[in-house]
Amino acid sequence: MTLFAAAIVAGLLLGWLLGGSMETLGRSTVRLIWLASLALAVEAVIVRLVGLDVPPWVWPVHMAVYAALLVVVAANWRLPGISMLGLGLLLNATVIALNGGLMPEAPETLHIKHSGEQVAIGQHPPHSKDVVLPRDQARLWWLGDVITPPPEFPVQLVISAGDLFVATGIAWTIVGLMRHQARDQRDQKERTLWPSISNLPNS
């Protein structure tokens, strides 16, 4: 969540610096946004309510979450950056589907996000979408939560390649929507101003 929050902030800041309008961002048309909100709410339930042992319903429910998010991506395919976001979701969905419905995380990185937690192999770390699996037991382990920043980085986290694509897509989409809205407003003003100029009497 830290990564995606940073992506939203970065998108808003960059969009403003590039001449976009934060005031008009809320008027952007994003189709099926309610479905994305519902899917994220369901994932929050998975993250919060699943205990150490992974119940069998996690796989179909988590897959339904990603299917819903990909439907939203398909419905908004023409938006800037949405293809990047969709690729990240697809990568995450693939590795989650192949590992029992949760994102594989290696035991050696468990201390970064779950310091002090006693979690065994095959169990679900609290407040995460992960399952602890060594690389030799995880399918497509290189798409799992294996990316960590350097030790001197102020915020320590473990993310996947898909998360990077999703975060980039979020920021890109926000920038594109902010600039698109601002450009539409400028074009509308020019269209309104031009007839007034063209109707001025010739000297």
PyMOL commands that set and color helices and strands:
alter all, ss='L'
color gray80, all
select helices_A, chain A and resi 2-17+25-27+33-49+58-75+82-97+107-113+141-143+161-198
alter helices_A, ss='H'
color red, helices_A
select strands_A, chain A and resi 103-105+130-132
alter strands_A, ss='S'
color yellow, strands_A
deselect
rebuild
show_as cartoon
